[in-house]
Amino acid sequence: EVIAEGVETEEQRQILRSKGCMKYQGYLFGKPTSIEEFDMVLNQSQSHFEGTVKLGHQLRVAS
């Protein structure tokens, strides 16, 4: 299983998809963000998943 990294355009995503790659990450899907902003978005998004199991999370910053 492959996860394509650095996908920046819809055209790149479509090419990868046509080659059978269905998992991607990159600027097209999420802009760089601070750990504080990421934590805020993560906490807000949990409220959208009612009925799911809530798991604790710990954020770590790569050094």
PDB file of N, CA, C and O in Angstrom:
ATOM      1  N   GLU A   1       0.848  -1.171   0.000  1.00  0.00           N
ATOM      2  CA  GLU A   1       0.000   0.000   0.000  1.00  0.00           C
ATOM      3  C   GLU A   1       0.897   1.239   0.000  1.00  0.00           C
ATOM      4  O   GLU A   1       1.874   1.314   0.745  1.00  0.00           O
ATOM      5  N   VAL A   2       0.550   2.202  -0.842  1.00  0.00           N
ATOM      6  CA  VAL A   2       1.365   3.405  -1.017  1.00  0.00           C
ATOM      7  C   VAL A   2       0.563   4.639  -0.640  1.00  0.00           C
ATOM      8  O   VAL A   2      -0.622   4.745  -0.958  1.00  0.00           O
ATOM      9  N   ILE A   3       1.220   5.571   0.040  1.00  0.00           N
ATOM     10  CA  ILE A   3       0.646   6.891   0.299  1.00  0.00           C
ATOM     11  C   ILE A   3       1.531   7.892  -0.434  1.00  0.00           C
ATOM     12  O   ILE A   3       2.707   8.049  -0.107  1.00  0.00           O
ATOM     13  N   ALA A   4       0.961   8.564  -1.422  1.00  0.00           N
ATOM     14  CA  ALA A   4       1.720   9.552  -2.184  1.00  0.00           C
ATOM     15  C   ALA A   4       1.867  10.822  -1.353  1.00  0.00           C
ATOM     16  O   ALA A   4       0.889  11.325  -0.800  1.00  0.00           O
ATOM     17  N   GLU A   5       3.077  11.333  -1.266  1.00  0.00           N
ATOM     18  CA  GLU A   5       3.342  12.558  -0.514  1.00  0.00           C
ATOM     19  C   GLU A   5       3.626  13.708  -1.469  1.00  0.00           C
ATOM     20  O   GLU A   5       4.096  13.504  -2.588  1.00  0.00           O
ATOM     21  N   GLY A   6       3.336  14.908  -1.011  1.00  0.00           N
ATOM     22  CA  GLY A   6       3.658  16.096  -1.789  1.00  0.00           C
ATOM     23  C   GLY A   6       2.672  16.396  -2.903  1.00  0.00           C
ATOM     24  O   GLY A   6       3.028  17.060  -3.876  1.00  0.00           O
ATOM     25  N   VAL A   7       1.439  15.921  -2.782  1.00  0.00           N
ATOM     26  CA  VAL A   7       0.425  16.174  -3.809  1.00  0.00           C
ATOM     27  C   VAL A   7      -0.070  17.611  -3.641  1.00  0.00           C
ATOM     28  O   VAL A   7      -0.637  17.970  -2.609  1.00  0.00           O
ATOM     29  N   GLU A   8       0.153  18.420  -4.669  1.00  0.00           N
ATOM     30  CA  GLU A   8      -0.171  19.846  -4.579  1.00  0.00           C
ATOM     31  C   GLU A   8      -1.302  20.280  -5.493  1.00  0.00           C
ATOM     32  O   GLU A   8      -1.904  21.329  -5.262  1.00  0.00           O
ATOM     33  N   THR A   9      -1.607  19.506  -6.520  1.00  0.00           N
ATOM     34  CA  THR A   9      -2.648  19.914  -7.469  1.00  0.00           C
ATOM     35  C   THR A   9      -3.642  18.777  -7.701  1.00  0.00           C
ATOM     36  O   THR A   9      -3.334  17.605  -7.486  1.00  0.00           O
ATOM     37  N   GLU A  10      -4.830  19.152  -8.141  1.00  0.00           N
ATOM     38  CA  GLU A  10      -5.849  18.154  -8.478  1.00  0.00           C
ATOM     39  C   GLU A  10      -5.371  17.286  -9.641  1.00  0.00           C
ATOM     40  O   GLU A  10      -5.676  16.095  -9.690  1.00  0.00           O
ATOM     41  N   GLU A  11      -4.631  17.868 -10.565  1.00  0.00           N
ATOM     42  CA  GLU A  11      -4.095  17.101 -11.693  1.00  0.00           C
ATOM     43  C   GLU A  11      -3.167  15.990 -11.198  1.00  0.00           C
ATOM     44  O   GLU A  11      -3.236  14.863 -11.688  1.00  0.00           O
ATOM     45  N   GLN A  12      -2.305  16.301 -10.235  1.00  0.00           N
ATOM     46  CA  GLN A  12      -1.421  15.276  -9.664  1.00  0.00           C
ATOM     47  C   GLN A  12      -2.237  14.168  -9.005  1.00  0.00           C
ATOM     48  O   GLN A  12      -1.931  12.986  -9.161  1.00  0.00           O
ATOM     49  N   ARG A  13      -3.276  14.555  -8.269  1.00  0.00           N
ATOM     50  CA  ARG A  13      -4.119  13.560  -7.604  1.00  0.00           C
ATOM     51  C   ARG A  13      -4.798  12.652  -8.625  1.00  0.00           C
ATOM     52  O   ARG A  13      -4.882  11.440  -8.424  1.00  0.00           O
ATOM     53  N   GLN A  14      -5.279  13.237  -9.715  1.00  0.00           N
ATOM     54  CA  GLN A  14      -5.954  12.444 -10.745  1.00  0.00           C
ATOM     55  C   GLN A  14      -4.990  11.468 -11.417  1.00  0.00           C
ATOM     56  O   GLN A  14      -5.361  10.332 -11.710  1.00  0.00           O
ATOM     57  N   ILE A  15      -3.766  11.903 -11.660  1.00  0.00           N
ATOM     58  CA  ILE A  15      -2.766  11.015 -12.268  1.00  0.00           C
ATOM     59  C   ILE A  15      -2.468   9.850 -11.334  1.00  0.00           C
ATOM     60  O   ILE A  15      -2.427   8.696 -11.761  1.00  0.00           O
ATOM     61  N   LEU A  16      -2.260  10.159 -10.057  1.00  0.00           N
ATOM     62  CA  LEU A  16      -1.999   9.099  -9.080  1.00  0.00           C
ATOM     63  C   LEU A  16      -3.166   8.121  -9.008  1.00  0.00           C
ATOM     64  O   LEU A  16      -2.969   6.907  -8.965  1.00  0.00           O
ATOM     65  N   ARG A  17      -4.375   8.659  -8.994  1.00  0.00           N
ATOM     66  CA  ARG A  17      -5.577   7.818  -8.932  1.00  0.00           C
ATOM     67  C   ARG A  17      -5.649   6.907 -10.155  1.00  0.00           C
ATOM     68  O   ARG A  17      -5.997   5.732 -10.034  1.00  0.00           O
ATOM     69  N   SER A  18      -5.322   7.444 -11.331  1.00  0.00           N
ATOM     70  CA  SER A  18      -5.375   6.637 -12.555  1.00  0.00           C
ATOM     71  C   SER A  18      -4.344   5.511 -12.536  1.00  0.00           C
ATOM     72  O   SER A  18      -4.486   4.521 -13.253  1.00  0.00           O
ATOM     73  N   LYS A  19      -3.307   5.668 -11.712  1.00  0.00           N
ATOM     74  CA  LYS A  19      -2.267   4.644 -11.567  1.00  0.00           C
ATOM     75  C   LYS A  19      -2.577   3.681 -10.420  1.00  0.00           C
ATOM     76  O   LYS A  19      -1.796   2.772 -10.137  1.00  0.00           O
ATOM     77  N   GLY A  20      -3.730   3.885  -9.757  1.00  0.00           N
ATOM     78  CA  GLY A  20      -4.139   2.977  -8.694  1.00  0.00           C
ATOM     79  C   GLY A  20      -3.794   3.425  -7.290  1.00  0.00           C
ATOM     80  O   GLY A  20      -4.062   2.705  -6.328  1.00  0.00           O
ATOM     81  N   CYS A  21      -3.206   4.597  -7.156  1.00  0.00           N
ATOM     82  CA  CYS A  21      -2.876   5.131  -5.833  1.00  0.00           C
ATOM     83  C   CYS A  21      -4.090   5.894  -5.310  1.00  0.00           C
ATOM     84  O   CYS A  21      -4.529   6.871  -5.917  1.00  0.00           O
ATOM     85  N   MET A  22      -4.630   5.437  -4.174  1.00  0.00           N
ATOM     86  CA  MET A  22      -5.853   6.040  -3.645  1.00  0.00           C
ATOM     87  C   MET A  22      -5.633   6.786  -2.332  1.00  0.00           C
ATOM     88  O   MET A  22      -6.590   7.277  -1.733  1.00  0.00           O
ATOM     89  N   LYS A  23      -4.393   6.876  -1.885  1.00  0.00           N
ATOM     90  CA  LYS A  23      -4.101   7.592  -0.638  1.00  0.00           C
ATOM     91  C   LYS A  23      -3.033   8.638  -0.925  1.00  0.00           C
ATOM     92  O   LYS A  23      -2.016   8.357  -1.559  1.00  0.00           O
ATOM     93  N   TYR A  24      -3.288   9.856  -0.442  1.00  0.00           N
ATOM     94  CA  TYR A  24      -2.406  10.973  -0.749  1.00  0.00           C
ATOM     95  C   TYR A  24      -2.287  11.877   0.462  1.00  0.00           C
ATOM     96  O   TYR A  24      -3.113  11.849   1.374  1.00  0.00           O
ATOM     97  N   GLN A  25      -1.243  12.672   0.442  1.00  0.00           N
ATOM     98  CA  GLN A  25      -1.139  13.766   1.399  1.00  0.00           C
ATOM     99  C   GLN A  25      -0.354  14.872   0.728  1.00  0.00           C
ATOM    100  O   GLN A  25       0.416  14.634  -0.202  1.00  0.00           O
ATOM    101  N   GLY A  26      -0.558  16.067   1.205  1.00  0.00           N
ATOM    102  CA  GLY A  26       0.153  17.197   0.634  1.00  0.00           C
ATOM    103  C   GLY A  26      -0.650  18.479   0.733  1.00  0.00           C
ATOM    104  O   GLY A  26      -1.733  18.518   1.318  1.00  0.00           O
ATOM    105  N   TYR A  27      -0.101  19.509   0.155  1.00  0.00           N
ATOM    106  CA  TYR A  27      -0.653  20.863   0.233  1.00  0.00           C
ATOM    107  C   TYR A  27      -2.085  20.937  -0.291  1.00  0.00           C
ATOM    108  O   TYR A  27      -2.873  21.757   0.179  1.00  0.00           O
ATOM    109  N   LEU A  28      -2.428  20.087  -1.261  1.00  0.00           N
ATOM    110  CA  LEU A  28      -3.786  20.083  -1.805  1.00  0.00           C
ATOM    111  C   LEU A  28      -4.819  19.778  -0.725  1.00  0.00           C
ATOM    112  O   LEU A  28      -5.943  20.276  -0.788  1.00  0.00           O
ATOM    113  N   PHE A  29      -4.457  18.980   0.246  1.00  0.00           N
ATOM    114  CA  PHE A  29      -5.400  18.522   1.269  1.00  0.00           C
ATOM    115  C   PHE A  29      -5.272  19.256   2.590  1.00  0.00           C
ATOM    116  O   PHE A  29      -6.223  19.286   3.371  1.00  0.00           O
ATOM    117  N   GLY A  30      -4.135  19.839   2.853  1.00  0.00           N
ATOM    118  CA  GLY A  30      -3.956  20.551   4.115  1.00  0.00           C
ATOM    119  C   GLY A  30      -2.721  21.424   4.076  1.00  0.00           C
ATOM    120  O   GLY A  30      -1.625  20.980   3.734  1.00  0.00           O
ATOM    121  N   LYS A  31      -2.930  22.669   4.433  1.00  0.00           N
ATOM    122  CA  LYS A  31      -1.825  23.630   4.453  1.00  0.00           C
ATOM    123  C   LYS A  31      -1.003  23.444   5.736  1.00  0.00           C
ATOM    124  O   LYS A  31      -1.536  22.987   6.748  1.00  0.00           O
ATOM    125  N   PRO A  32       0.269  23.788   5.701  1.00  0.00           N
ATOM    126  CA  PRO A  32       1.073  23.720   6.924  1.00  0.00           C
ATOM    127  C   PRO A  32       0.432  24.568   8.026  1.00  0.00           C
ATOM    128  O   PRO A  32      -0.098  25.647   7.761  1.00  0.00           O
ATOM    129  N   THR A  33       0.486  24.073   9.248  1.00  0.00           N
ATOM    130  CA  THR A  33      -0.154  24.765  10.356  1.00  0.00           C
ATOM    131  C   THR A  33       0.659  24.577  11.631  1.00  0.00           C
ATOM    132  O   THR A  33       1.452  23.644  11.747  1.00  0.00           O
ATOM    133  N   SER A  34       0.452  25.456  12.558  1.00  0.00           N
ATOM    134  CA  SER A  34       1.142  25.329  13.848  1.00  0.00           C
ATOM    135  C   SER A  34       0.499  24.203  14.653  1.00  0.00           C
ATOM    136  O   SER A  34      -0.638  23.816  14.383  1.00  0.00           O
ATOM    137  N   ILE A  35       1.214  23.684  15.628  1.00  0.00           N
ATOM    138  CA  ILE A  35       0.686  22.623  16.475  1.00  0.00           C
ATOM    139  C   ILE A  35      -0.534  23.109  17.253  1.00  0.00           C
ATOM    140  O   ILE A  35      -1.461  22.338  17.501  1.00  0.00           O
ATOM    141  N   GLU A  36      -0.536  24.375  17.636  1.00  0.00           N
ATOM    142  CA  GLU A  36      -1.670  24.930  18.374  1.00  0.00           C
ATOM    143  C   GLU A  36      -2.930  24.958  17.510  1.00  0.00           C
ATOM    144  O   GLU A  36      -4.015  24.596  17.966  1.00  0.00           O
ATOM    145  N   GLU A  37      -2.773  25.389  16.264  1.00  0.00           N
ATOM    146  CA  GLU A  37      -3.920  25.430  15.357  1.00  0.00           C
ATOM    147  C   GLU A  37      -4.411  24.016  15.042  1.00  0.00           C
ATOM    148  O   GLU A  37      -5.616  23.771  14.977  1.00  0.00           O
ATOM    149  N   PHE A  38      -3.481  23.097  14.850  1.00  0.00           N
ATOM    150  CA  PHE A  38      -3.845  21.707  14.579  1.00  0.00           C
ATOM    151  C   PHE A  38      -4.649  21.123  15.741  1.00  0.00           C
ATOM    152  O   PHE A  38      -5.659  20.452  15.529  1.00  0.00           O
ATOM    153  N   ASP A  39      -4.199  21.379  16.956  1.00  0.00           N
ATOM    154  CA  ASP A  39      -4.888  20.889  18.146  1.00  0.00           C
ATOM    155  C   ASP A  39      -6.303  21.466  18.220  1.00  0.00           C
ATOM    156  O   ASP A  39      -7.248  20.754  18.562  1.00  0.00           O
ATOM    157  N   MET A  40      -6.450  22.745  17.902  1.00  0.00           N
ATOM    158  CA  MET A  40      -7.762  23.386  17.928  1.00  0.00           C
ATOM    159  C   MET A  40      -8.702  22.733  16.902  1.00  0.00           C
ATOM    160  O   MET A  40      -9.851  22.427  17.219  1.00  0.00           O
ATOM    161  N   VAL A  41      -8.219  22.525  15.694  1.00  0.00           N
ATOM    162  CA  VAL A  41      -9.028  21.909  14.638  1.00  0.00           C
ATOM    163  C   VAL A  41      -9.389  20.474  15.020  1.00  0.00           C
ATOM    164  O   VAL A  41     -10.523  20.041  14.818  1.00  0.00           O
ATOM    165  N   LEU A  42      -8.437  19.749  15.564  1.00  0.00           N
ATOM    166  CA  LEU A  42      -8.689  18.374  15.979  1.00  0.00           C
ATOM    167  C   LEU A  42      -9.773  18.319  17.049  1.00  0.00           C
ATOM    168  O   LEU A  42     -10.674  17.484  16.977  1.00  0.00           O
ATOM    169  N   ASN A  43      -9.691  19.190  18.028  1.00  0.00           N
ATOM    170  CA  ASN A  43     -10.693  19.219  19.095  1.00  0.00           C
ATOM    171  C   ASN A  43     -12.064  19.617  18.565  1.00  0.00           C
ATOM    172  O   ASN A  43     -13.073  19.072  19.011  1.00  0.00           O
ATOM    173  N   GLN A  44     -12.124  20.553  17.625  1.00  0.00           N
ATOM    174  CA  GLN A  44     -13.402  20.967  17.048  1.00  0.00           C
ATOM    175  C   GLN A  44     -14.008  19.851  16.202  1.00  0.00           C
ATOM    176  O   GLN A  44     -15.224  19.655  16.211  1.00  0.00           O
ATOM    177  N   SER A  45     -13.174  19.125  15.478  1.00  0.00           N
ATOM    178  CA  SER A  45     -13.687  18.092  14.576  1.00  0.00           C
ATOM    179  C   SER A  45     -14.264  16.913  15.339  1.00  0.00           C
ATOM    180  O   SER A  45     -15.126  16.211  14.811  1.00  0.00           O
ATOM    181  N   GLN A  46     -13.820  16.676  16.554  1.00  0.00           N
ATOM    182  CA  GLN A  46     -14.332  15.546  17.329  1.00  0.00           C
ATOM    183  C   GLN A  46     -15.822  15.688  17.594  1.00  0.00           C
ATOM    184  O   GLN A  46     -16.520  14.682  17.718  1.00  0.00           O
ATOM    185  N   SER A  47     -16.321  16.909  17.683  1.00  0.00           N
ATOM    186  CA  SER A  47     -17.745  17.112  17.941  1.00  0.00           C
ATOM    187  C   SER A  47     -18.607  16.729  16.738  1.00  0.00           C
ATOM    188  O   SER A  47     -19.820  16.574  16.876  1.00  0.00           O
ATOM    189  N   HIS A  48     -17.997  16.576  15.559  1.00  0.00           N
ATOM    190  CA  HIS A  48     -18.739  16.213  14.351  1.00  0.00           C
ATOM    191  C   HIS A  48     -18.940  14.706  14.224  1.00  0.00           C
ATOM    192  O   HIS A  48     -19.635  14.248  13.318  1.00  0.00           O
ATOM    193  N   PHE A  49     -18.341  13.941  15.117  1.00  0.00           N
ATOM    194  CA  PHE A  49     -18.394  12.486  15.019  1.00  0.00           C
ATOM    195  C   PHE A  49     -19.147  11.882  16.197  1.00  0.00           C
ATOM    196  O   PHE A  49     -18.625  11.003  16.883  1.00  0.00           O
ATOM    197  N   GLU A  50     -20.358  12.341  16.434  1.00  0.00           N
ATOM    198  CA  GLU A  50     -21.167  11.812  17.523  1.00  0.00           C
ATOM    199  C   GLU A  50     -21.422  10.333  17.289  1.00  0.00           C
ATOM    200  O   GLU A  50     -21.626   9.900  16.155  1.00  0.00           O
ATOM    201  N   GLY A  51     -21.410   9.568  18.358  1.00  0.00           N
ATOM    202  CA  GLY A  51     -21.648   8.140  18.252  1.00  0.00           C
ATOM    203  C   GLY A  51     -20.389   7.338  18.017  1.00  0.00           C
ATOM    204  O   GLY A  51     -20.445   6.109  17.978  1.00  0.00           O
ATOM    205  N   THR A  52     -19.271   7.987  17.861  1.00  0.00           N
ATOM    206  CA  THR A  52     -18.014   7.273  17.692  1.00  0.00           C
ATOM    207  C   THR A  52     -17.297   7.217  19.024  1.00  0.00           C
ATOM    208  O   THR A  52     -17.602   7.978  19.942  1.00  0.00           O
ATOM    209  N   VAL A  53     -16.359   6.324  19.119  1.00  0.00           N
ATOM    210  CA  VAL A  53     -15.576   6.196  20.341  1.00  0.00           C
ATOM    211  C   VAL A  53     -14.588   7.344  20.398  1.00  0.00           C
ATOM    212  O   VAL A  53     -13.856   7.590  19.439  1.00  0.00           O
ATOM    213  N   LYS A  54     -14.567   8.039  21.511  1.00  0.00           N
ATOM    214  CA  LYS A  54     -13.611   9.129  21.668  1.00  0.00           C
ATOM    215  C   LYS A  54     -12.315   8.564  22.239  1.00  0.00           C
ATOM    216  O   LYS A  54     -12.310   7.923  23.289  1.00  0.00           O
ATOM    217  N   LEU A  55     -11.256   8.806  21.553  1.00  0.00           N
ATOM    218  CA  LEU A  55      -9.945   8.362  21.997  1.00  0.00           C
ATOM    219  C   LEU A  55      -9.141   9.569  22.434  1.00  0.00           C
ATOM    220  O   LEU A  55      -9.239  10.639  21.834  1.00  0.00           O
ATOM    221  N   GLY A  56      -8.358   9.402  23.460  1.00  0.00           N
ATOM    222  CA  GLY A  56      -7.468  10.477  23.873  1.00  0.00           C
ATOM    223  C   GLY A  56      -6.396  10.661  22.817  1.00  0.00           C
ATOM    224  O   GLY A  56      -6.086   9.730  22.073  1.00  0.00           O
ATOM    225  N   HIS A  57      -5.844  11.826  22.749  1.00  0.00           N
ATOM    226  CA  HIS A  57      -4.768  12.062  21.795  1.00  0.00           C
ATOM    227  C   HIS A  57      -3.664  12.867  22.459  1.00  0.00           C
ATOM    228  O   HIS A  57      -3.896  13.658  23.373  1.00  0.00           O
ATOM    229  N   GLN A  58      -2.492  12.642  21.980  1.00  0.00           N
ATOM    230  CA  GLN A  58      -1.345  13.392  22.463  1.00  0.00           C
ATOM    231  C   GLN A  58      -0.604  13.878  21.229  1.00  0.00           C
ATOM    232  O   GLN A  58      -0.231  13.090  20.360  1.00  0.00           O
ATOM    233  N   LEU A  59      -0.400  15.162  21.165  1.00  0.00           N
ATOM    234  CA  LEU A  59       0.313  15.732  20.029  1.00  0.00           C
ATOM    235  C   LEU A  59       1.788  15.822  20.362  1.00  0.00           C
ATOM    236  O   LEU A  59       2.170  16.230  21.459  1.00  0.00           O
ATOM    237  N   ARG A  60       2.607  15.437  19.403  1.00  0.00           N
ATOM    238  CA  ARG A  60       4.047  15.531  19.589  1.00  0.00           C
ATOM    239  C   ARG A  60       4.626  16.326  18.431  1.00  0.00           C
ATOM    240  O   ARG A  60       4.200  16.171  17.286  1.00  0.00           O
ATOM    241  N   VAL A  61       5.571  17.155  18.725  1.00  0.00           N
ATOM    242  CA  VAL A  61       6.236  17.947  17.701  1.00  0.00           C
ATOM    243  C   VAL A  61       7.543  17.254  17.351  1.00  0.00           C
ATOM    244  O   VAL A  61       8.350  16.941  18.227  1.00  0.00           O
ATOM    245  N   ALA A  62       7.742  17.019  16.058  1.00  0.00           N
ATOM    246  CA  ALA A  62       8.996  16.407  15.624  1.00  0.00           C
ATOM    247  C   ALA A  62      10.135  17.377  15.861  1.00  0.00           C
ATOM    248  O   ALA A  62      10.005  18.578  15.625  1.00  0.00           O
ATOM    249  N   SER A  63      11.239  16.850  16.323  1.00  0.00           N
ATOM    250  CA  SER A  63      12.386  17.732  16.584  1.00  0.00           C
ATOM    251  C   SER A  63      13.349  17.746  15.428  1.00  0.00           C
ATOM    252  O   SER A  63      14.367  18.435  15.481  1.00  0.00           O
TER     253      SER A  63
END
